[in-house]
């Protein structure tokens, strides 16, 4: 397993990754990595930077509005996703990550219908190229079909292709009060990449405002600063034979701004207790 973090591509952040002891990065769109303006020259230069620092891409990330009401917008989202496949291969990974965008205000039945329509097409695209599309379980205000464990089962029943899997993020299961360890074990064969993000429950806020109050009762943290039992996570991953990478998705408000790199370092310190990086 390699440990990394999510970031738009830049030589500075690739250099930081190597200096801090990371082995990979998940590349978000930004800088030269833009699906609408990418060129083979830009891909080649980015690959040279990664190789020079000994950093590999775990995956590339793209969120498209595959369920947009406007047909032209849907076509553009699919075109961008195809471009991200080219970028991924050019940089040296077979994994693209995304969310399963569906109409947020639709019924569950209609959401599943929308998901099946778009992701059946994507499954064929990825199968044809021997690639994987991993869906993050961020709820996106109800606009992501993969928002909960029950929906994962429905998704994989509707589109059973092994080209479609999960970018598993336990932090979202914590604040939704789902069992992140049971979910991991149940869907282990569909986990293609792992988002390392923690969730802290703000118990004083929760005690006064409850879950529907005016104050947010939880916040995201870097690994080791929240509720998640990372030792148990790694035990589960070892038990199921997980062979993918793990990347920190840094949304920690405490280690933000000038302390952002400190947050990455502290998250790595937590995770590397449990794994010997390849």
C-alpha positions in Angstrom: 0.0 0.0 0.0 1.1 3.6 -0.8 0.0 6.5 1.3 -0.7 9.9 -0.3 -3.0 12.9 -0.4 -5.4 14.7 -2.7 -4.3 17.8 -4.4 -4.5 19.7 -7.6 -1.3 19.1 -9.6 1.7 21.4 -9.1 5.4 20.8 -8.9 5.4 22.3 -5.4 2.9 19.8 -4.0 4.6 16.9 -5.7 7.9 18.0 -4.2 6.2 18.3 -0.8 4.8 14.9 -1.1 8.2 13.3 -1.6 9.9 15.4 1.1 7.2 14.5 3.7 7.4 10.8 3.0 4.3 10.2 0.9 4.5 7.8 -2.1 1.5 8.9 -4.2 -1.1 11.6 -4.8 -4.7 11.7 -6.0 -4.8 14.4 -8.6 -7.7 16.8 -8.6 -8.3 19.1 -11.6 -6.4 22.3 -11.4 -3.3 23.9 -12.8 -2.3 22.0 -16.0 -4.7 19.2 -15.3 -7.9 20.4 -16.8 -10.0 17.9 -18.9 -11.1 20.7 -21.3 -7.6 22.1 -22.0 -5.3 19.1 -21.5 -2.7 18.3 -24.1 -0.3 15.4 -24.5 2.5 17.9 -23.9 1.0 18.8 -20.5 0.5 15.2 -19.5 4.1 14.4 -20.5 5.5 17.3 -18.4 3.3 16.3 -15.4 4.5 12.7 -15.7 8.1 13.9 -15.8 7.6 15.9 -12.5 6.1 12.9 -10.8 8.8 10.6 -12.0 11.6 13.0 -10.9 10.2 13.0 -7.3 9.4 9.3 -7.2 5.7 10.0 -6.7 3.0 7.9 -8.4 -0.6 8.9 -9.2 -3.0 6.8 -7.2 -5.9 8.2 -9.3 -7.3 11.3 -10.9 -10.5 12.9 -9.7 -13.4 14.4 -11.7 -16.9 15.4 -10.7 -19.3 15.9 -13.6 -23.0 16.7 -13.6 -23.9 13.5 -15.4 -27.6 14.1 -14.4 -27.9 17.7 -15.6 -31.2 18.7 -17.1 -29.4 20.1 -20.1 -28.4 17.4 -22.6 -25.4 19.4 -23.8 -24.1 19.7 -20.2 -24.5 15.9 -19.8 -22.5 15.3 -23.0 -19.8 17.7 -21.8 -19.5 15.9 -18.5 -19.1 12.5 -20.3 -16.5 14.1 -22.6 -14.6 15.4 -19.7 -14.7 12.0 -18.0 -13.2 10.4 -21.1 -10.5 13.1 -21.1 -9.7 12.2 -17.5 -9.3 8.6 -18.5 -6.7 9.7 -21.0 -5.0 11.8 -18.3 -5.0 8.9 -15.9 -3.4 6.5 -18.4 -0.9 9.1 -19.5 0.2 9.8 -15.9 0.4 6.1 -15.0 -2.8 5.0 -13.2 -5.9 3.0 -14.2 -8.2 4.6 -11.7 -10.5 7.6 -12.1 -12.5 8.8 -9.1 -15.9 10.6 -9.2 -19.3 10.8 -7.6 -22.5 9.2 -8.9 -24.3 12.4 -9.7 -28.1 12.1 -9.7 -30.9 14.6 -9.3 -30.9 15.6 -5.6 -34.6 16.1 -5.3 -35.7 13.0 -7.1 -37.2 9.9 -5.5 -34.9 7.0 -4.8 -36.4 5.0 -7.7 -35.7 7.9 -10.1 -32.2 8.4 -8.7 -31.4 4.8 -9.4 -32.8 5.1 -12.9 -30.6 8.1 -13.6 -27.6 6.3 -12.2 -28.2 3.3 -14.3 -28.5 5.3 -17.5 -25.2 7.1 -17.1 -23.1 4.5 -15.3 -24.0 1.7 -17.6 -22.4 3.8 -20.3 -19.4 4.5 -18.1 -19.0 0.9 -17.2 -18.6 0.0 -20.9 -16.1 2.8 -21.4 -13.9 1.7 -18.5 -14.2 -2.0 -19.3 -13.1 -1.4 -22.8 -9.8 0.2 -21.6 -9.2 -2.0 -18.6 -9.7 0.8 -16.1 -11.7 1.4 -12.9 -14.1 4.1 -12.0 -14.3 4.6 -8.2 -17.2 6.5 -6.7 -16.7 8.5 -3.5 -19.4 8.2 -0.9 -19.8 12.0 -0.2 -23.5 12.6 0.0 -23.4 15.9 -2.0 -26.7 17.1 -0.5 -28.5 14.1 -1.8 -27.0 14.4 -5.3 -24.7 11.4 -5.1 -26.3 8.0 -5.4 -23.5 6.5 -3.4 -24.5 8.4 -0.2 -25.2 5.4 2.0 -24.5 1.7 2.3 -28.0 0.6 1.2 -27.6 2.5 -2.0 -24.2 0.8 -2.7 -26.0 -2.5 -2.9 -28.6 -1.1 -5.2 -26.0 0.5 -7.5 -23.9 -2.6 -7.9 -27.0 -4.7 -8.6 -28.2 -2.3 -11.3 -24.7 -1.9 -12.9 -22.8 -5.1 -11.9 -19.7 -4.3 -13.9 -16.5 -4.7 -11.9 -15.2 -1.6 -13.6 -17.4 0.4 -11.2 -16.4 0.5 -7.5 -15.9 2.7 -4.5 -13.5 5.4 -3.3 -14.3 4.5 0.3 -14.4 7.4 2.7 -15.2 6.4 6.3 -15.6 10.0 7.5 -19.0 10.4 5.8 -20.3 7.2 7.4 -19.3 8.5 10.8 -21.4 11.7 10.8 -24.3 9.8 9.1 -24.1 7.3 12.0 -23.4 4.2 9.9 -21.0 1.4 10.8 -17.9 2.2 8.7 -16.1 -1.1 9.6 -19.1 -3.4 8.7 -19.6 -1.5 5.4 -15.9 -1.8 4.6 -15.9 -5.6 5.1 -19.2 -6.0 3.2 -18.0 -4.1 0.1 -14.3 -4.9 0.3 -14.2 -6.3 -3.2 -15.5 -2.9 -4.6 -13.1 -0.7 -2.8 -10.6 0.5 -5.4 -9.1 3.4 -3.5 -9.4 4.7 0.1 -9.9 8.3 1.2 -8.3 8.8 4.6 -10.4 11.4 6.4 -11.6 11.6 10.0 -14.7 13.0 11.6 -14.7 14.7 15.0 -18.0 14.8 16.9 -18.4 18.2 18.7 -20.2 16.8 21.8 -20.8 20.1 23.6 -22.5 21.4 20.4 -24.5 18.2 20.0 -25.6 18.2 23.6 -27.1 21.7 23.3 -28.3 21.8 19.7 -28.9 18.2 18.6 -28.4 17.0 15.1 -31.0 19.4 13.6 -29.9 22.5 15.5 -28.4 25.7 14.1 -24.8 24.7 15.0 -22.9 22.0 13.1 -22.2 19.2 15.5 -19.3 17.5 13.7 -16.3 18.5 11.5 -13.8 16.8 9.3 -10.3 16.2 10.6 -7.1 14.7 9.4 -6.6 11.0 10.4 -6.1 10.5 14.1 -8.0 13.6 15.2 -11.5 12.2 15.2 -13.7 9.2 16.0 -12.3 6.7 13.6 -10.4 3.7 14.9 -7.6 3.6 12.3 -6.0 0.4 13.8 -9.3 -1.3 13.2 -9.5 0.1 9.7 -6.1 -1.4 8.8 -7.0 -4.7 10.4 -10.1 -4.9 8.2 -8.1 -3.9 5.1 -5.5 -6.6 5.9 -8.2 -9.2 6.5 -9.9 -8.6 3.2 -6.6 -8.4 1.3 -6.9 -4.7 0.2 -4.1 -3.9 -2.2 -4.9 -0.3 -3.2 -3.6 3.0 -2.0 -4.8 5.3 0.7 -4.9 9.1 0.3 -5.6 11.8 2.8 -8.4 14.2 1.8 -7.6 17.2 3.9 -10.7 19.2 4.9 -9.5 19.9 8.5 -10.4 23.5 9.5 -7.9 23.4 12.3 -4.9 22.6 10.1 -5.9 25.0 7.3 -4.1 28.0 5.8 -0.5 28.2 6.9 -0.9 25.0 8.9 -2.1 22.9 5.9 1.1 21.0 5.4 1.3 20.4 9.1 -2.0 18.6 8.8 -0.8 16.4 6.0 2.3 15.5 8.0 0.3 14.7 11.1 -2.2 12.6 9.1 0.7 10.6 7.6 2.2 10.1 11.1 -1.1 8.5 12.2 -1.5 6.2 9.1 2.1 5.0 8.8 1.9 3.4 12.2 -0.1 0.6 10.6 1.4 0.1 7.2 4.8 -0.4 5.5 4.7 1.6 2.3 5.7 -0.1 -0.9 
